[in-house]
Amino acid sequence: MWILLIFMFTVAVYTSEAAGIKCIQGADGTAAATACSNTEEKKCSQPKFVLYTGLSTGVQYKCGACADAATEGKTCDSCDGDSCNKPAATGADFGCRNWEFKAVSATDKTEKWQLAATNSTCKRLKDTKIECSKPGAKAIKTTVVAACGPCAADAKKNELCTDCTGDKCNSAGSIFAVFVPLMAALYILM
């Protein structure tokens, strides 16, 4: 009897190890995890989610590590174990206003930061706060300001960038919304 139990246990262990792991496979990550054809495989991979940009393009959900070491952590993420490459839970997209440094008009060649004609669509994970940024009071032509997401700590500290929370909160009106009540208060005090 004991020999039969040991034999059945050995067969069960061998069968479970021989089956290999399952990984989500395909372009969009919506398919259920399926067994990898290589039973020796121990890794799964998937497109990297880049905050405010979204999923990296050109990378599939698949069995095995990322295609090459150069893409690991940049456009692709690998993981160890069964069904480990599940897509990250994402939140609803939001918008931020784009800014550009350009001439005021065709006749006035003075350059300054102005709202661009386009908005950015920002991608986020489920628990990521909605934040936008715009040029700060001391921003110059070479200041880099990404519309989606918060300002870098140094840029914010040096007043090169300012950020806010909310969908399309980084418009020129947000400055105006603070400026008008301030002017009214000053007028009353005078």
Order of alpha helices (4+ residues) and beta strands (2+ residues): alpha-beta-beta-beta-beta-beta-beta-beta-beta-beta-beta-alpha-beta-alpha
